[in-house]
Amino acid sequence: MTKKKGTKKPMDPSKITPEYIEKQRRLRNERKENERKEKEARGVFDSPGPIEKFIKRPFLEVEPLDDSKFNIAIMSYNMLAQCLIRRDLYPTNGKILKWSVRSKILHEEINWYNPTILCLQECDKFQYYHFWQEELKKLGYDSKFYRYNTKNHGLVIAFKLNYFTCKYQSFIKYDNHINYLPDEVRLPDARIITKNVGFMCFLEFKPELLNKYSYLSNKHGIIIGTTHLFWHPFGTYERCLQTYMILHKLKEFQHTLSILLKTNNEFYSFFTGDFNSEPFDAPYLSMVNKPVVYEGSVKNALGCSLSYTFSKERSLDDEDEEEEVEKDEDKMQEEDDSDNDDESGQEDESKVLDQREIERQNNPKNPEPDVFIPTKESEEIMSQLENAHNDLNVIAISLYSVGYKIVDPKNALNTNNEPSFSNWVDKWNGMLDYIMIIIPWDKNEFNKPLNSDSPQKLSKYGIKLTKLLKLPTPEEMGAKPNGQPRMNQYPSDHLCIMCQVELL
């Protein structure tokens, strides 16, 4: 008798033991669970439920639109990488921590606000290639993704396909050396490798758009950049280096584009992202307030950061990057405890601890001290950092700092008239996210006072600020626990920010 193709040989009944059955059930369940996770990462769910609600914020008018001009809406959003979520970090947040829930709300939120250009931070690599890339395409976007090669999350720049073509890209690895011009002042050396990145896209206007708005041919297109700067309470110095590199690299990209496109025309230049710097901190002020002068509380925090010694064990490319700060602190406490508990081993331990480890154990505990006296070496480093920033003939203007005092003055009381926060978790909140325009700066100009920019002044740089997305006040966040993300509120621990501008 010929055996039928595809039939299996019967199994010996004696081998079908309870242990065998249990093993097969376990393997089957594991296979189904892996299949479920892979489908959910692609946004495919076995039991799709209704999209949960999120708080919809109004788009507040700064100035009225001119229908004869082309306008764009730019969004910046730290989405909270799924690979960084830990239940012990978000103990009261509930089911919104599940990707199957959060992905739908994030998707619906982006679709609701419908930005022309979308800049994302902390976008998971797997979710980008298996979910966001295709879903953004369905919403009318093309998108580009960039990450440090050992990280599982990165950055996205997405843009409406009916308006733009991504002609060129430029990448920023903050740990790489800068290509200085012969007469440029150089940055002081970096202390550690942070493995943070940024990138920029040149979005060329499509012919159909130029036919409708012929005046746009004078600018060719838009440079849009995004980044996620180094996260650490004592990382102020590193972030100051990185904000310098943003301005330097954007200026370099503008020059390269001028050669490639054979034009002397200027570009509309925007830079967005999670800068992990509040408006009163040195990194932010180094971009928006020139010439740069580090003094008072700003200098105290910067000098304090220079005195901090990072743990050798700290893995800066670990996906638990932000959690590592707590490990640093826990390890310091453990070492203090062990010193008290085991006096007999102190002499031997001191022989193997090098000077760096001894310094680390004596690290400062407060990153923003009221008083701090830097060493002579730190003074020299801060002076060199000032000089490097002041040698750059470009400056940034935060669009929220320009217009938010007009549309929501009760929540524009932060430094530079910025809103009170864009990041809200149970233990901390603050303004970390920005949308900036990058413009030329005359090195001979006197220091402009804070809060001196107005929407009307932006016209000389080719844009008109027309709308800003409202940000909530602390009182509007509800009763505690209210750390985000949270069902029916916001799907990330950051709030998206967005502005609408006319291109003049």
Phi, psi and omega in degrees: 000130181281131179288131179292139180298131175092352180280150181260148175288130180304143181275145178298117183304332183291340181272350181275076181268164174303324178295319179296315180299317179297319179296316181295322177296318180296316179296321179294316180295321178296320179296317179295321180294319178295321177296320179297315181297320179295320178293318180294326177296334177270000180085017179253122186238138183294325181234075183295126178255182179292149177290127181289159183282154169224159181286122180265119184261147181284154176264105190274134185277124175270310176217152181290152179285151171250115185296343181278354182248152177277129179240150179228152173247126181248126177247140170237135189208116167275113190274353187068097181301133179299328181289349178262353183282128175228138182299327181287340176275335181231064190290338185247011190272344172076207191289347180295343178290343179286135180298325181298333178268310188294323183299321181292322181288318177300316179298314182293325179295314178298318179296322181295313182281333171052058179291154175285321178232134185236124179243120184245143172239157183055048173264121181298138179301311183296316180294327178297309186284337182250356180220296190295320183302315181285318181294322176294325177297320178297331180273004176097015182253147157262157184212154177232143183235140179213139180210162168288140194295345178256002180263149178266007174221157184203209188243149178229137166240119180240149185209150183293126184293334183282353180247324193229157166235133177280105186275316182217157174230154175223136188246143181241114169252109188294342180275351180277161179286154179265142174273091182282148167283158186304326185261009183276143174286133184268152174290152167294166185291149172288152180266327184218166172268121183260336180062035172262154183221167169214168172203163184227148174238140169263114182261109180276137178294136178285152182305323180297323179290319179293328177295324181279322181236080187298333182295340181293342181296344178286344182244345179072315183176195187239135166264123178234129180233159176211159182201167170225106185281166184308132180254112171189137180304328180256027182260020182302317181298314179299320180292328176295321175298319185288325177291327173300315183294328175302308183294319181295315182292324178292318176300318178297319179294319177301316180296316180298317179296322179300323178288314182295321183268356179054056183217152172256003180293149176279168180241146167291120187236120181234147173221133187230171169143184175264104184271355182048035179221131176279165186297341180264006183267157183302319181299313179297311183295331178294336179271323193253350188229095184241151358292148184285131174225116178271115181208166177060222183295330178297315179292323178302313181292320180293315178296322178297319180296326178291337180275350185277135177250119182284146180297138175295332182281348187289120182268102187285345176259009176295143179292342176268041188311311184286331178291336183295334178299316179296325179294320176305310184293319179297319181296320177300318180293319179299319181293322177298317181295318182294328177298323181284326187277332188230074183293333183295335182265003185296317185296316179295319182297320183296335180288332184260345177283124177278174185300324181297319180292323177297318178297320182297322179293338179259021182300150174295152182259337182248116182287347181230069184288150176292326179226135176209129179253107183286159175286168178299320179297317179296321177301316181294321179295316180295323177295319178295322178296316175304311184297322179295313179298320183284346177279343178280130182266038174226154182215157179251150172234121177282125185290329175292324180293332181283316191249345189290332179294340179278319188266337183209065189299332181290340179244028178237042186260002178286170175307138180065022180063024176284157173296168187287326181200155169230353178235127185221109173234175185300324187263349188198153170209152180179168180271115183234344189250140186215153168239119186238150165259146180248125187227164176294152177224129178278117183300339182273357180291147174288160179298120179285139178291150176303149176071016184274345181284145177226158179305324183295327180293338183291338184299329179292345178257009172090013177224158174231121180280119185248328181213153173225138178287130183296142172247143184285163172267164177304323181295333182277358181275354174084181183289151177283150000285133183227017176298139182268156005283157182206141182304139177066012175236270182225142186270006177221167175279351170252155173258138177294146173241152183204143176228153172246132179228146168271138174268120185266000000 
